[in-house]
Amino acid sequence: MARLTGTLGQVGDLFIITLEGFRRTWDVRSWFWEFVHQCWFLTRVTSVPVLLVSLPLGATVALQVGDLAWQLGAQSATGSAVFTGTVREVAPMASALLIAGAGGSAMTSDIGARHIRDELAAMEAMAVNPIHRLVTPRLWAASTVAVLLVPLVILAAAGGGYFFNVIVQGTTPGAYFDGATRLLSLSDLLVTLFKAWIFGFVAAMVSCSMGMKCDTSPAGVGRAVNKATVVTFLLVFTLNYVISTIYFLAYPPRAY
């Protein structure tokens, strides 16, 4: 019972911090430069890893699907599989997981270190709301960068798939890129960007909340970083399933 009460309390703190961060969103001048700083930091720590993850991922999908398609005599379907899987599922998930793993852990450790040094309490003593000053820009920065990472994931995965499917397996470039327009629609891209925005926001929300509520010790900060990463991953996978299910029910895939 005590564990359940503690969990519900943490969920309540999470939503309170998030709503309080939203409350002063309109006052852009108070957090704009921190937002720019966080965007630059997240871009710097996630852009190269997302390319390194997406290239072999696209190549692996192209290699496995290409072998199966070759046996079935449908080599041109490889491009469709790579683009469809990347745009609908891989791109938002890859951007969100890197935001949570690289950027979110840094957010948790930074805010947690401020917490154990009583910097948050000092800000409150100076009539500065630490949530408005620290959490609000991080929420918007993480969601913005997550959306901007989506094109990088798509291009990198498409490049890796192109190498194996066209150069190694001999499929024509026209047949490979035909999949980008045959099975995909504008709604697929819009939903992908929406999912990336939501996932980035969730990553920052959990990371900031864990940092502000961590135990006042270095070990407490370390546990908060680990907990924030695990919770973010679970929430992202759950939300991805829910959003994808609703989308496919509302817009069934086109048959060819």
Residue, then its C-alpha position, 0 to 999 in steps of 0.5 A: m500500500a505504501r508503494l502504491t501511495g508513493t507511486l501515485g504521489q510521484v505521478g501527481d508531482l509529475f503532472i503538477i510540475t508539467l502543468e506549472g511549466f505550461r502556465r508561464t509558457w506565454d512569457v517567452r522572454s523569461w525563458f527564450w535564451e535558455f530554450v535556445h541553449q537547450c536546443w543547441f545542447l540537445t542537437r549537439v548530443t543527439s544529431v551524430p548518434v541518431l545518424l549512427v543508429s539510423l544508418p545500420l537500422g535502415a541497412t538491416v531492414a533493407l537487407q532482411v526484407g530484400d532477401l525475402a523479397w528476392q525469394l518472392g520475386a518482389q525486389s521493388a517492395t524493399g524500398s516500400a518496407v524501408f520508407t514505410g517502417t522508417v517514417r511511421e515507427v522508426a523515426p519518432m522512436a529513434s529521436a525520442l529514445l535518443i532525447a531521453g537517453a542523451g538529453g534527458s539524462a543530462m537534464t535530470s542530472d543538471i536539475g538534480a545537482r541544482h536541487i542537492r546544492d539548494e539552488l532551487a530553494a535559493m531561486e524561490a527565495m529570490a522570487v524566481n520560480p525554478i519551474h518557469r525558469l528551468v523546466t519550461p524551456r526544457l519542455w519546449a526544447a526537447s519537443t522541438v529537437a525531437v521533431l527536427l531529428v525526424p528528417l535526419v532519421i528518415l534520410a539516414a535510414a533511407g541511405g542505409g537501405y539504398f546501399f544494401n538494396v540498390i548497390v549490393q542487391g542490384t535493385t534499380p534506384g527508381a524501384y527503391f524510391d518508388g516506395a516513398t510515394r506508393l504506400l505513404s501519405l501526408s498524414d503518415l508524416l504529420v502523425t510521425l511529427f506529432k508523435a516525435w513532439i509528444f515523445g520529446f515532451v514526455a522525455a523532458m517532462v519525466s527528466c525534469s520531474m525526477g531531477m526536482k524530486c530526487d534524494t538530496s545526495p549524489a547517489g539520489v541523482g544517479r538513481a533519478v537519472n536511471k529511473a527517468t530513463v526507464v520511465t521515459f522508455l516505458l511511456v514512449f513505447t506505450l504512447n506509440y502503441v496507443i497513437s499508432t492504433i488510433y491512427f490505423l483505426a481512423y486511417p486504414p492503410r491503403a491496399y495495392 
